[in-house]
Amino acid sequence: MFSAPSEHILLSQTREVAKLLKENDNYLICPHIHPDPDSIGSAVGLYLGLRKLGKQVQIYLPEATPPYMDYLLQHADVQLEQPLDMNLKMIFVDLGTPKQLHPAVKLVNPWLDLDHHLGPVSFTKYAFVDQYSPATADIVFRVLKDLRCPMDKTIATVLYSALVFDTRNLTTPTTLPETLHQAADLIRSGADPTYVNQMLNQQKPINLMRLMGEAFSKIHSTLDDTLVWAVITEEMLTRHGVEETECDYLISDLLTVATAEVILLFKETNQGYVKVSWRSKCHVDVNLIARQFGGGGHRFACGARINLPLKQTVRQVIAATQQVMEAALIAA
Ligand SMILES: [Mn+2]
C-alpha cells in the first residue's frame, strides 16, 4: 500500500511549497492517526488558508477525536469517508512515516507531506520536512505567509493551538526566539492565549481526574527516580468510564516529577496491543528506544504500539529504556 511514488521531490524552502499550492488545486488534507492538536490545527489552518485563496480543499479524518479538539475541527469541512478521486491531491500533515496513517486511508494521489519529524519520507510526490521546526503548524504558518494569505482570528487560533501544544506552551528545546515571534504574530491576528489554554489544558473530565489519581498513587520509578512510569489498565478505564484517548493528559503531569529525566505511560487497549508513550526532559533521545519497538516520533516525545500482554510490554520497554538511559549517563 505504501509503495513510493515514481518521482519524489524533497523541497527545501517553504516558498517552494507555497508556489506548488498556488499553482495547483483540489486538495485533500490528512492528519495522522489519533491526531493531536498539532496535526489537527495544522490541517485546519492549511485548509482555511487555502480556502481563502479560492482553492478547493477538504480534510479527511476517518476517526473520532477527543471532544476537547472540537473547537479546532468545527471550522473545517471534514470527510469521514475518503473521496476516492484521482484528481484530489493528498496533503499529509505531521506524519513521521506513512505507518502513522489511519488504516482506512488509501494513498490515492499522495502529493505533499508537511512535517517536522525525522525524515526524509518518500511516500508522497513532494515533501517538506524540517526536523528543527517546533511544530508542523510552524511550517503551515510559514507557507501561508509565503502565500500572502491574510491571517484571521480562526486561522490564528488553530495554528497557535497547534504551536503551543507541540512546544508544551513554548517551553520545549525546539522553541526558538522566532517561535515566540510567531506566537506573538498569531496573538496579534486574534488568537486568544487564555481561551486556547482553557481549551487545551483545562478540559479534563472529572472521571479522568479520578483515574489519574489512582494511576499516580501507583507510579513506579527506578534509576534513582530518574525513570518514572505509570500504567493504565483496561479495567481502570472501564471502571472510571474513561476513553483511552483521553489519558494523554497524564503524560505532561508525570513530567513534572523533579527527579524524572524520562517518563513513560503504558495504556492497555481492548485491541490487543499496549500503547506506550515516552517523554524526555532533555538528555535522553527516547526516539531511539521507540524505534526499537517499531514506533517513532521525536527525540523528546514519541510512542509505539506493542502487541504483547501488558506485563511483558512493561518489562521489555523498561529494560530497553534503562539501557539507553544508562548509556546516556555514561556518555554524559
Ligand atoms: Mn507535531
py3Dmol code that shows the C-alpha trace and the ligand (Angstrom):
import py3Dmol

protein = """\
ATOM      1  CA  MET A   1       0.000   0.000   0.000  1.00  0.00           C
ATOM      2  CA  PHE A   2       2.861   2.369   0.811  1.00  0.00           C
ATOM      3  CA  SER A   3       4.779   1.993  -2.411  1.00  0.00           C
ATOM      4  CA  ALA A   4       6.905   5.037  -3.117  1.00  0.00           C
ATOM      5  CA  PRO A   5       5.744   7.294  -5.942  1.00  0.00           C
ATOM      6  CA  SER A   6       7.842   7.113  -9.091  1.00  0.00           C
ATOM      7  CA  GLU A   7       9.022  10.636  -8.527  1.00  0.00           C
ATOM      8  CA  HIS A   8       9.883  12.119  -5.141  1.00  0.00           C
ATOM      9  CA  ILE A   9      10.955  15.702  -4.680  1.00  0.00           C
ATOM     10  CA  LEU A  10      12.214  16.957  -1.348  1.00  0.00           C
ATOM     11  CA  LEU A  11      11.540  20.680  -1.074  1.00  0.00           C
ATOM     12  CA  SER A  12      13.937  22.744   0.986  1.00  0.00           C
ATOM     13  CA  GLN A  13      12.049  26.033   1.282  1.00  0.00           C
ATOM     14  CA  THR A  14       8.507  26.861   2.342  1.00  0.00           C
ATOM     15  CA  ARG A  15       8.446  29.230  -0.672  1.00  0.00           C
ATOM     16  CA  GLU A  16       8.553  26.188  -2.950  1.00  0.00           C
ATOM     17  CA  VAL A  17       5.634  24.646  -1.053  1.00  0.00           C
ATOM     18  CA  ALA A  18       3.693  27.892  -1.432  1.00  0.00           C
ATOM     19  CA  LYS A  19       4.396  28.006  -5.157  1.00  0.00           C
ATOM     20  CA  LEU A  20       3.153  24.441  -5.657  1.00  0.00           C
ATOM     21  CA  LEU A  21      -0.001  25.070  -3.640  1.00  0.00           C
ATOM     22  CA  LYS A  22      -0.663  28.230  -5.607  1.00  0.00           C
ATOM     23  CA  GLU A  23      -0.214  26.577  -8.991  1.00  0.00           C
ATOM     24  CA  ASN A  24      -2.424  23.572  -8.191  1.00  0.00           C
ATOM     25  CA  ASP A  25      -5.910  22.976  -6.844  1.00  0.00           C
ATOM     26  CA  ASN A  26      -8.201  20.288  -5.329  1.00  0.00           C
ATOM     27  CA  TYR A  27      -6.628  19.196  -2.087  1.00  0.00           C
ATOM     28  CA  LEU A  28      -7.423  16.540   0.480  1.00  0.00           C
ATOM     29  CA  ILE A  29      -5.626  17.121   3.760  1.00  0.00           C
ATOM     30  CA  CYS A  30      -4.977  14.126   6.054  1.00  0.00           C
ATOM     31  CA  PRO A  31      -3.796  14.305   9.665  1.00  0.00           C
ATOM     32  CA  HIS A  32      -2.073  11.317  11.292  1.00  0.00           C
ATOM     33  CA  ILE A  33      -3.802   8.514  13.171  1.00  0.00           C
ATOM     34  CA  HIS A  34      -5.058   9.534  16.645  1.00  0.00           C
ATOM     35  CA  PRO A  35      -4.352  13.113  15.672  1.00  0.00           C
ATOM     36  CA  ASP A  36      -3.014  15.550  18.244  1.00  0.00           C
ATOM     37  CA  PRO A  37      -3.711  19.291  18.233  1.00  0.00           C
ATOM     38  CA  ASP A  38      -0.642  19.935  16.044  1.00  0.00           C
ATOM     39  CA  SER A  39      -1.885  17.605  13.328  1.00  0.00           C
ATOM     40  CA  ILE A  40      -5.472  18.912  13.558  1.00  0.00           C
ATOM     41  CA  GLY A  41      -4.501  22.581  13.953  1.00  0.00           C
ATOM     42  CA  SER A  42      -2.089  22.339  11.014  1.00  0.00           C
ATOM     43  CA  ALA A  43      -4.690  20.604   8.855  1.00  0.00           C
ATOM     44  CA  VAL A  44      -7.416  23.129   9.664  1.00  0.00           C
ATOM     45  CA  GLY A  45      -5.062  26.123   9.382  1.00  0.00           C
ATOM     46  CA  LEU A  46      -3.875  24.985   5.970  1.00  0.00           C
ATOM     47  CA  TYR A  47      -7.455  24.200   4.924  1.00  0.00           C
ATOM     48  CA  LEU A  48      -8.698  27.667   5.891  1.00  0.00           C
ATOM     49  CA  GLY A  49      -5.723  29.400   4.283  1.00  0.00           C
ATOM     50  CA  LEU A  50      -6.162  27.542   1.003  1.00  0.00           C
ATOM     51  CA  ARG A  51      -9.907  28.242   1.026  1.00  0.00           C
ATOM     52  CA  LYS A  52      -9.154  31.933   1.390  1.00  0.00           C
ATOM     53  CA  LEU A  53      -7.039  31.699  -1.731  1.00  0.00           C
ATOM     54  CA  GLY A  54     -10.003  30.207  -3.594  1.00  0.00           C
ATOM     55  CA  LYS A  55      -8.799  26.596  -3.622  1.00  0.00           C
ATOM     56  CA  GLN A  56     -10.998  23.501  -3.387  1.00  0.00           C
ATOM     57  CA  VAL A  57      -9.958  21.711  -0.237  1.00  0.00           C
ATOM     58  CA  GLN A  58     -11.300  19.140   2.196  1.00  0.00           C
ATOM     59  CA  ILE A  59      -9.983  17.390   5.264  1.00  0.00           C
ATOM     60  CA  TYR A  60     -10.210  13.614   5.532  1.00  0.00           C
ATOM     61  CA  LEU A  61     -10.335  12.227   9.042  1.00  0.00           C
ATOM     62  CA  PRO A  62     -11.698   8.673   9.339  1.00  0.00           C
ATOM     63  CA  GLU A  63     -11.938   8.608  13.139  1.00  0.00           C
ATOM     64  CA  ALA A  64     -13.453  10.436  16.073  1.00  0.00           C
ATOM     65  CA  THR A  65     -11.218  12.760  18.069  1.00  0.00           C
ATOM     66  CA  PRO A  66     -11.432  13.617  21.778  1.00  0.00           C
ATOM     67  CA  PRO A  67     -14.092  16.309  22.315  1.00  0.00           C
ATOM     68  CA  TYR A  68     -11.576  18.892  23.521  1.00  0.00           C
ATOM     69  CA  MET A  69     -10.402  19.264  19.900  1.00  0.00           C
ATOM     70  CA  ASP A  70     -13.860  20.128  18.569  1.00  0.00           C
ATOM     71  CA  TYR A  71     -13.051  23.833  18.770  1.00  0.00           C
ATOM     72  CA  LEU A  72     -10.368  23.275  16.112  1.00  0.00           C
ATOM     73  CA  LEU A  73     -12.331  20.960  13.832  1.00  0.00           C
ATOM     74  CA  GLN A  74     -15.575  22.920  13.790  1.00  0.00           C
ATOM     75  CA  HIS A  75     -14.115  25.320  11.234  1.00  0.00           C
ATOM     76  CA  ALA A  76     -13.489  22.731   8.537  1.00  0.00           C
ATOM     77  CA  ASP A  77     -15.315  20.591   6.028  1.00  0.00           C
ATOM     78  CA  VAL A  78     -14.281  17.192   7.384  1.00  0.00           C
ATOM     79  CA  GLN A  79     -14.901  13.992   5.407  1.00  0.00           C
ATOM     80  CA  LEU A  80     -15.268  10.798   7.425  1.00  0.00           C
ATOM     81  CA  GLU A  81     -15.018   8.710   4.278  1.00  0.00           C
ATOM     82  CA  GLN A  82     -12.308   9.129   1.737  1.00  0.00           C
ATOM     83  CA  PRO A  83     -13.479  10.727  -1.512  1.00  0.00           C
ATOM     84  CA  LEU A  84     -11.795   8.397  -3.993  1.00  0.00           C
ATOM     85  CA  ASP A  85     -10.878  10.834  -6.709  1.00  0.00           C
ATOM     86  CA  MET A  86      -7.552  10.743  -8.530  1.00  0.00           C
ATOM     87  CA  ASN A  87      -7.803  14.493  -9.055  1.00  0.00           C
ATOM     88  CA  LEU A  88      -7.588  15.123  -5.335  1.00  0.00           C
ATOM     89  CA  LYS A  89      -4.026  15.827  -4.267  1.00  0.00           C
ATOM     90  CA  MET A  90      -3.467  14.346  -0.844  1.00  0.00           C
ATOM     91  CA  ILE A  91      -1.555  16.504   1.621  1.00  0.00           C
ATOM     92  CA  PHE A  92      -0.318  14.886   4.825  1.00  0.00           C
ATOM     93  CA  VAL A  93       0.430  16.906   7.921  1.00  0.00           C
ATOM     94  CA  ASP A  94       2.603  15.971  10.891  1.00  0.00           C
ATOM     95  CA  LEU A  95       3.391  12.385   9.840  1.00  0.00           C
ATOM     96  CA  GLY A  96       6.813  10.943  10.524  1.00  0.00           C
ATOM     97  CA  THR A  97       6.013   7.903   8.427  1.00  0.00           C
ATOM     98  CA  PRO A  98       3.072   6.582   6.395  1.00  0.00           C
ATOM     99  CA  LYS A  99       2.746   3.979   9.159  1.00  0.00           C
ATOM    100  CA  GLN A 100       1.196   6.808  11.153  1.00  0.00           C
ATOM    101  CA  LEU A 101      -1.780   6.957   8.843  1.00  0.00           C
ATOM    102  CA  HIS A 102      -5.132   5.546   9.845  1.00  0.00           C
ATOM    103  CA  PRO A 103      -5.508   2.114   8.160  1.00  0.00           C
ATOM    104  CA  ALA A 104      -8.605   3.391   6.310  1.00  0.00           C
ATOM    105  CA  VAL A 105      -6.539   5.980   4.418  1.00  0.00           C
ATOM    106  CA  LYS A 106      -5.758   4.950   0.854  1.00  0.00           C
ATOM    107  CA  LEU A 107      -2.818   6.580  -0.869  1.00  0.00           C
ATOM    108  CA  VAL A 108      -4.743   7.538  -3.998  1.00  0.00           C
ATOM    109  CA  ASN A 109      -2.691  10.526  -5.073  1.00  0.00           C
ATOM    110  CA  PRO A 110      -0.140  11.116  -2.303  1.00  0.00           C
ATOM    111  CA  TRP A 111       1.068  14.536  -3.299  1.00  0.00           C
ATOM    112  CA  LEU A 112       2.652  16.510  -0.476  1.00  0.00           C
ATOM    113  CA  ASP A 113       3.936  15.830   3.026  1.00  0.00           C
ATOM    114  CA  LEU A 114       4.491  18.653   5.514  1.00  0.00           C
ATOM    115  CA  ASP A 115       6.242  17.510   8.628  1.00  0.00           C
ATOM    116  CA  HIS A 116       8.758  18.146  11.364  1.00  0.00           C
ATOM    117  CA  HIS A 117       9.618  14.570  12.335  1.00  0.00           C
ATOM    118  CA  LEU A 118      12.892  12.897  11.476  1.00  0.00           C
ATOM    119  CA  GLY A 119      12.786  12.380   7.756  1.00  0.00           C
ATOM    120  CA  PRO A 120      13.021  12.283   4.926  1.00  0.00           C
ATOM    121  CA  VAL A 121       9.892  10.417   3.944  1.00  0.00           C
ATOM    122  CA  SER A 122       9.234   9.326   0.424  1.00  0.00           C
ATOM    123  CA  PHE A 123       5.622   8.249   0.175  1.00  0.00           C
ATOM    124  CA  THR A 124       4.473  11.474  -1.454  1.00  0.00           C
ATOM    125  CA  LYS A 125       5.439  13.184  -4.691  1.00  0.00           C
ATOM    126  CA  TYR A 126       6.617  16.271  -2.799  1.00  0.00           C
ATOM    127  CA  ALA A 127       7.745  16.654   0.775  1.00  0.00           C
ATOM    128  CA  PHE A 128       8.866  19.468   3.012  1.00  0.00           C
ATOM    129  CA  VAL A 129      10.359  18.125   6.222  1.00  0.00           C
ATOM    130  CA  ASP A 130      12.024  20.396   8.749  1.00  0.00           C
ATOM    131  CA  GLN A 131      13.043  18.357  11.754  1.00  0.00           C
ATOM    132  CA  TYR A 132      14.134  21.503  13.614  1.00  0.00           C
ATOM    133  CA  SER A 133      10.721  23.021  13.328  1.00  0.00           C
ATOM    134  CA  PRO A 134       8.903  23.066  16.696  1.00  0.00           C
ATOM    135  CA  ALA A 135       5.527  22.089  15.190  1.00  0.00           C
ATOM    136  CA  THR A 136       4.001  21.330  11.823  1.00  0.00           C
ATOM    137  CA  ALA A 137       1.882  24.422  12.472  1.00  0.00           C
ATOM    138  CA  ASP A 138       5.099  26.460  12.249  1.00  0.00           C
ATOM    139  CA  ILE A 139       5.619  25.121   8.725  1.00  0.00           C
ATOM    140  CA  VAL A 140       1.995  25.841   7.782  1.00  0.00           C
ATOM    141  CA  PHE A 141       2.369  29.360   9.206  1.00  0.00           C
ATOM    142  CA  ARG A 142       5.461  29.974   7.064  1.00  0.00           C
ATOM    143  CA  VAL A 143       3.757  28.549   3.962  1.00  0.00           C
ATOM    144  CA  LEU A 144       0.684  30.751   4.475  1.00  0.00           C
ATOM    145  CA  LYS A 145       2.983  33.785   4.918  1.00  0.00           C
ATOM    146  CA  ASP A 146       4.715  32.912   1.648  1.00  0.00           C
ATOM    147  CA  LEU A 147       1.301  32.627   0.017  1.00  0.00           C
ATOM    148  CA  ARG A 148       0.476  36.098   1.396  1.00  0.00           C
ATOM    149  CA  CYS A 149      -2.642  34.583   2.850  1.00  0.00           C
ATOM    150  CA  PRO A 150      -4.303  37.088   5.144  1.00  0.00           C
ATOM    151  CA  MET A 151      -4.466  35.808   8.742  1.00  0.00           C
ATOM    152  CA  ASP A 152      -7.698  35.955  10.648  1.00  0.00           C
ATOM    153  CA  LYS A 153      -8.788  35.062  14.172  1.00  0.00           C
ATOM    154  CA  THR A 154      -9.752  31.477  13.265  1.00  0.00           C
ATOM    155  CA  ILE A 155      -6.577  30.597  11.393  1.00  0.00           C
ATOM    156  CA  ALA A 156      -4.523  32.259  14.122  1.00  0.00           C
ATOM    157  CA  THR A 157      -6.371  30.283  16.813  1.00  0.00           C
ATOM    158  CA  VAL A 158      -5.894  26.869  15.223  1.00  0.00           C
ATOM    159  CA  LEU A 159      -2.222  27.476  14.407  1.00  0.00           C
ATOM    160  CA  TYR A 160      -1.492  28.983  17.819  1.00  0.00           C
ATOM    161  CA  SER A 161      -3.158  25.970  19.475  1.00  0.00           C
ATOM    162  CA  ALA A 162      -1.022  23.573  17.454  1.00  0.00           C
ATOM    163  CA  LEU A 163       2.137  25.530  18.190  1.00  0.00           C
ATOM    164  CA  VAL A 164       1.672  25.748  21.952  1.00  0.00           C
ATOM    165  CA  PHE A 165       0.600  22.116  22.112  1.00  0.00           C
ATOM    166  CA  ASP A 166       3.713  20.749  20.413  1.00  0.00           C
ATOM    167  CA  THR A 167       6.053  23.100  22.270  1.00  0.00           C
ATOM    168  CA  ARG A 168       4.446  22.416  25.666  1.00  0.00           C
ATOM    169  CA  ASN A 169       3.433  26.049  25.941  1.00  0.00           C
ATOM    170  CA  LEU A 170       6.543  27.340  24.198  1.00  0.00           C
ATOM    171  CA  THR A 171       8.961  25.569  26.516  1.00  0.00           C
ATOM    172  CA  THR A 172      10.444  22.628  24.571  1.00  0.00           C
ATOM    173  CA  PRO A 173      14.096  22.801  23.470  1.00  0.00           C
ATOM    174  CA  THR A 174      12.790  23.243  19.907  1.00  0.00           C
ATOM    175  CA  THR A 175      11.283  26.606  20.899  1.00  0.00           C
ATOM    176  CA  LEU A 176      13.353  29.399  19.343  1.00  0.00           C
ATOM    177  CA  PRO A 177      13.091  33.183  19.586  1.00  0.00           C
ATOM    178  CA  GLU A 178      11.359  33.003  16.176  1.00  0.00           C
ATOM    179  CA  THR A 179       8.775  30.651  17.671  1.00  0.00           C
ATOM    180  CA  LEU A 180       7.822  33.308  20.209  1.00  0.00           C
ATOM    181  CA  HIS A 181       7.664  35.901  17.452  1.00  0.00           C
ATOM    182  CA  GLN A 182       5.370  33.604  15.557  1.00  0.00           C
ATOM    183  CA  ALA A 183       3.179  33.117  18.640  1.00  0.00           C
ATOM    184  CA  ALA A 184       3.076  36.910  19.069  1.00  0.00           C
ATOM    185  CA  ASP A 185       2.076  37.295  15.426  1.00  0.00           C
ATOM    186  CA  LEU A 186      -0.742  34.797  15.896  1.00  0.00           C
ATOM    187  CA  ILE A 187      -1.946  36.578  19.035  1.00  0.00           C
ATOM    188  CA  ARG A 188      -1.894  39.869  17.147  1.00  0.00           C
ATOM    189  CA  SER A 189      -4.053  38.211  14.484  1.00  0.00           C
ATOM    190  CA  GLY A 190      -6.631  37.240  17.069  1.00  0.00           C
ATOM    191  CA  ALA A 191      -5.530  34.030  18.841  1.00  0.00           C
ATOM    192  CA  ASP A 192      -6.536  34.286  22.494  1.00  0.00           C
ATOM    193  CA  PRO A 193      -3.968  32.542  24.742  1.00  0.00           C
ATOM    194  CA  THR A 194      -6.382  32.352  27.676  1.00  0.00           C
ATOM    195  CA  TYR A 195      -9.064  30.684  25.569  1.00  0.00           C
ATOM    196  CA  VAL A 196      -6.602  28.285  23.925  1.00  0.00           C
ATOM    197  CA  ASN A 197      -5.119  27.346  27.296  1.00  0.00           C
ATOM    198  CA  GLN A 198      -8.603  26.638  28.585  1.00  0.00           C
ATOM    199  CA  MET A 199      -9.401  24.521  25.545  1.00  0.00           C
ATOM    200  CA  LEU A 200      -6.152  22.559  25.555  1.00  0.00           C
ATOM    201  CA  ASN A 201      -5.308  22.279  29.232  1.00  0.00           C
ATOM    202  CA  GLN A 202      -8.456  22.679  31.280  1.00  0.00           C
ATOM    203  CA  GLN A 203     -10.822  20.162  29.746  1.00  0.00           C
ATOM    204  CA  LYS A 204     -10.304  17.115  31.918  1.00  0.00           C
ATOM    205  CA  PRO A 205     -13.490  15.171  32.585  1.00  0.00           C
ATOM    206  CA  ILE A 206     -13.831  14.655  36.339  1.00  0.00           C
ATOM    207  CA  ASN A 207     -13.743  10.853  35.907  1.00  0.00           C
ATOM    208  CA  LEU A 208     -10.366  11.235  34.252  1.00  0.00           C
ATOM    209  CA  MET A 209      -9.095  13.160  37.273  1.00  0.00           C
ATOM    210  CA  ARG A 210     -10.180  10.227  39.457  1.00  0.00           C
ATOM    211  CA  LEU A 211      -8.447   7.750  37.177  1.00  0.00           C
ATOM    212  CA  MET A 212      -5.328   9.905  37.219  1.00  0.00           C
ATOM    213  CA  GLY A 213      -5.403   9.960  40.994  1.00  0.00           C
ATOM    214  CA  GLU A 214      -5.403   6.185  41.014  1.00  0.00           C
ATOM    215  CA  ALA A 215      -2.679   5.930  38.365  1.00  0.00           C
ATOM    216  CA  PHE A 216      -0.491   8.474  40.170  1.00  0.00           C
ATOM    217  CA  SER A 217      -0.881   6.713  43.519  1.00  0.00           C
ATOM    218  CA  LYS A 218       0.746   3.678  41.894  1.00  0.00           C
ATOM    219  CA  ILE A 219       3.534   5.244  39.822  1.00  0.00           C
ATOM    220  CA  HIS A 220       6.752   3.303  39.537  1.00  0.00           C
ATOM    221  CA  SER A 221      10.296   4.558  39.378  1.00  0.00           C
ATOM    222  CA  THR A 222      13.845   3.327  39.082  1.00  0.00           C
ATOM    223  CA  LEU A 223      17.384   4.622  38.436  1.00  0.00           C
ATOM    224  CA  ASP A 224      17.143   6.971  41.441  1.00  0.00           C
ATOM    225  CA  ASP A 225      13.695   8.059  40.307  1.00  0.00           C
ATOM    226  CA  THR A 226      15.012   9.407  37.007  1.00  0.00           C
ATOM    227  CA  LEU A 227      12.837   6.928  35.118  1.00  0.00           C
ATOM    228  CA  VAL A 228       9.198   7.209  36.137  1.00  0.00           C
ATOM    229  CA  TRP A 229       6.217   5.394  34.677  1.00  0.00           C
ATOM    230  CA  ALA A 230       2.500   4.941  35.073  1.00  0.00           C
ATOM    231  CA  VAL A 231       0.280   2.129  33.879  1.00  0.00           C
ATOM    232  CA  ILE A 232      -3.355   2.349  32.882  1.00  0.00           C
ATOM    233  CA  THR A 233      -5.151  -0.929  32.533  1.00  0.00           C
ATOM    234  CA  GLU A 234      -8.273  -1.600  30.555  1.00  0.00           C
ATOM    235  CA  GLU A 235     -10.014  -2.435  33.814  1.00  0.00           C
ATOM    236  CA  MET A 236      -9.208   1.046  35.195  1.00  0.00           C
ATOM    237  CA  LEU A 237     -10.571   2.687  32.040  1.00  0.00           C
ATOM    238  CA  THR A 238     -13.810   0.736  32.240  1.00  0.00           C
ATOM    239  CA  ARG A 239     -14.248   1.281  35.971  1.00  0.00           C
ATOM    240  CA  HIS A 240     -13.789   5.055  35.675  1.00  0.00           C
ATOM    241  CA  GLY A 241     -15.662   5.327  32.374  1.00  0.00           C
ATOM    242  CA  VAL A 242     -12.710   6.976  30.617  1.00  0.00           C
ATOM    243  CA  GLU A 243     -11.624   6.623  26.987  1.00  0.00           C
ATOM    244  CA  GLU A 244      -8.058   5.585  26.438  1.00  0.00           C
ATOM    245  CA  THR A 245      -7.519   8.580  24.120  1.00  0.00           C
ATOM    246  CA  GLU A 246      -8.362  10.951  26.973  1.00  0.00           C
ATOM    247  CA  CYS A 247      -5.426   9.798  29.068  1.00  0.00           C
ATOM    248  CA  ASP A 248      -2.712  11.743  27.290  1.00  0.00           C
ATOM    249  CA  TYR A 249      -3.066  14.459  29.900  1.00  0.00           C
ATOM    250  CA  LEU A 250      -1.239  12.230  32.356  1.00  0.00           C
ATOM    251  CA  ILE A 251       1.972  12.483  30.432  1.00  0.00           C
ATOM    252  CA  SER A 252       2.584  16.158  30.962  1.00  0.00           C
ATOM    253  CA  ASP A 253       1.835  15.781  34.663  1.00  0.00           C
ATOM    254  CA  LEU A 254       4.313  12.913  35.046  1.00  0.00           C
ATOM    255  CA  LEU A 255       6.992  15.109  33.502  1.00  0.00           C
ATOM    256  CA  THR A 256       6.660  17.498  36.430  1.00  0.00           C
ATOM    257  CA  VAL A 257       8.330  14.987  38.800  1.00  0.00           C
ATOM    258  CA  ALA A 258      11.536  16.735  39.892  1.00  0.00           C
ATOM    259  CA  THR A 259      13.892  13.796  39.529  1.00  0.00           C
ATOM    260  CA  ALA A 260      12.399  12.463  36.270  1.00  0.00           C
ATOM    261  CA  GLU A 261      14.543  12.514  33.138  1.00  0.00           C
ATOM    262  CA  VAL A 262      12.361  10.128  31.201  1.00  0.00           C
ATOM    263  CA  ILE A 263       8.739   9.267  31.813  1.00  0.00           C
ATOM    264  CA  LEU A 264       6.613   6.554  30.317  1.00  0.00           C
ATOM    265  CA  LEU A 265       2.919   5.929  30.085  1.00  0.00           C
ATOM    266  CA  PHE A 266       1.545   2.467  29.322  1.00  0.00           C
ATOM    267  CA  LYS A 267      -2.051   2.192  28.200  1.00  0.00           C
ATOM    268  CA  GLU A 268      -3.677  -1.171  27.738  1.00  0.00           C
ATOM    269  CA  THR A 269      -6.188  -1.130  24.866  1.00  0.00           C
ATOM    270  CA  ASN A 270      -9.026  -3.506  24.093  1.00  0.00           C
ATOM    271  CA  GLN A 271      -7.462  -4.182  20.701  1.00  0.00           C
ATOM    272  CA  GLY A 272      -4.739  -6.481  21.920  1.00  0.00           C
ATOM    273  CA  TYR A 273      -1.887  -4.011  21.991  1.00  0.00           C
ATOM    274  CA  VAL A 274      -0.368  -1.651  24.527  1.00  0.00           C
ATOM    275  CA  LYS A 275       0.198   1.988  23.688  1.00  0.00           C
ATOM    276  CA  VAL A 276       3.491   3.252  25.049  1.00  0.00           C
ATOM    277  CA  SER A 277       4.460   6.922  25.208  1.00  0.00           C
ATOM    278  CA  TRP A 278       7.884   8.266  26.113  1.00  0.00           C
ATOM    279  CA  ARG A 279       8.771  11.807  27.126  1.00  0.00           C
ATOM    280  CA  SER A 280      12.250  13.054  27.889  1.00  0.00           C
ATOM    281  CA  LYS A 281      13.219  16.256  29.653  1.00  0.00           C
ATOM    282  CA  CYS A 282      16.352  16.813  27.607  1.00  0.00           C
ATOM    283  CA  HIS A 283      19.321  14.423  27.938  1.00  0.00           C
ATOM    284  CA  VAL A 284      17.955  11.177  26.601  1.00  0.00           C
ATOM    285  CA  ASP A 285      16.932  10.583  22.975  1.00  0.00           C
ATOM    286  CA  VAL A 286      13.846   8.473  23.587  1.00  0.00           C
ATOM    287  CA  ASN A 287      13.104   8.136  19.885  1.00  0.00           C
ATOM    288  CA  LEU A 288      15.969   5.600  19.738  1.00  0.00           C
ATOM    289  CA  ILE A 289      14.036   3.413  22.145  1.00  0.00           C
ATOM    290  CA  ALA A 290      10.649   3.829  20.458  1.00  0.00           C
ATOM    291  CA  ARG A 291      12.214   2.777  17.174  1.00  0.00           C
ATOM    292  CA  GLN A 292      13.414  -0.485  18.729  1.00  0.00           C
ATOM    293  CA  PHE A 293       9.737  -1.249  19.247  1.00  0.00           C
ATOM    294  CA  GLY A 294       8.609  -0.213  15.789  1.00  0.00           C
ATOM    295  CA  GLY A 295       7.429   3.218  16.923  1.00  0.00           C
ATOM    296  CA  GLY A 296       8.798   6.694  16.462  1.00  0.00           C
ATOM    297  CA  GLY A 297       8.364  10.414  16.889  1.00  0.00           C
ATOM    298  CA  HIS A 298      10.840  12.972  18.153  1.00  0.00           C
ATOM    299  CA  ARG A 299      13.903  12.984  20.416  1.00  0.00           C
ATOM    300  CA  PHE A 300      11.817  14.183  23.346  1.00  0.00           C
ATOM    301  CA  ALA A 301       8.380  12.746  22.619  1.00  0.00           C
ATOM    302  CA  CYS A 302       7.482   9.513  20.889  1.00  0.00           C
ATOM    303  CA  GLY A 303       5.398   6.396  21.093  1.00  0.00           C
ATOM    304  CA  ALA A 304       4.897   2.812  19.992  1.00  0.00           C
ATOM    305  CA  ARG A 305       2.180   0.189  19.932  1.00  0.00           C
ATOM    306  CA  ILE A 306       3.307  -3.146  21.194  1.00  0.00           C
ATOM    307  CA  ASN A 307       1.455  -6.379  20.530  1.00  0.00           C
ATOM    308  CA  LEU A 308       2.260  -8.081  23.808  1.00  0.00           C
ATOM    309  CA  PRO A 309       0.435  -8.539  27.092  1.00  0.00           C
ATOM    310  CA  LEU A 310       0.718  -5.552  29.415  1.00  0.00           C
ATOM    311  CA  LYS A 311       3.167  -7.023  31.948  1.00  0.00           C
ATOM    312  CA  GLN A 312       5.531  -8.244  29.278  1.00  0.00           C
ATOM    313  CA  THR A 313       5.383  -4.900  27.471  1.00  0.00           C
ATOM    314  CA  VAL A 314       6.224  -3.014  30.648  1.00  0.00           C
ATOM    315  CA  ARG A 315       9.108  -5.358  31.431  1.00  0.00           C
ATOM    316  CA  GLN A 316      10.660  -5.142  27.950  1.00  0.00           C
ATOM    317  CA  VAL A 317      10.177  -1.415  27.495  1.00  0.00           C
ATOM    318  CA  ILE A 318      11.532  -0.517  30.936  1.00  0.00           C
ATOM    319  CA  ALA A 319      14.590  -2.736  30.353  1.00  0.00           C
ATOM    320  CA  ALA A 320      15.293  -1.111  26.969  1.00  0.00           C
ATOM    321  CA  THR A 321      14.726   2.387  28.332  1.00  0.00           C
ATOM    322  CA  GLN A 322      17.018   1.756  31.307  1.00  0.00           C
ATOM    323  CA  GLN A 323      19.715   0.529  28.967  1.00  0.00           C
ATOM    324  CA  VAL A 324      19.590   3.668  26.812  1.00  0.00           C
ATOM    325  CA  MET A 325      19.463   5.901  29.887  1.00  0.00           C
ATOM    326  CA  GLU A 326      22.451   4.197  31.473  1.00  0.00           C
ATOM    327  CA  ALA A 327      24.420   4.555  28.226  1.00  0.00           C
ATOM    328  CA  ALA A 328      23.454   8.247  28.037  1.00  0.00           C
ATOM    329  CA  LEU A 329      24.615   8.762  31.630  1.00  0.00           C
ATOM    330  CA  ILE A 330      27.973   7.145  30.910  1.00  0.00           C
ATOM    331  CA  ALA A 331      28.378   9.312  27.808  1.00  0.00           C
ATOM    332  CA  ALA A 332      27.438  12.499  29.677  1.00  0.00           C
TER     333      ALA A 332
END
"""
ligand_1 = """\
1
MN
Mn 3.750 17.835 15.539
"""
view = py3Dmol.view(width=600, height=400)
view.addModel(protein, "pdb")
view.setStyle({"model": 0}, {"cartoon": {"style": "trace"}})
view.addModel(ligand_1, "xyz")
view.setStyle({"model": 1}, {"stick": {}})
view.zoomTo()
view.show()
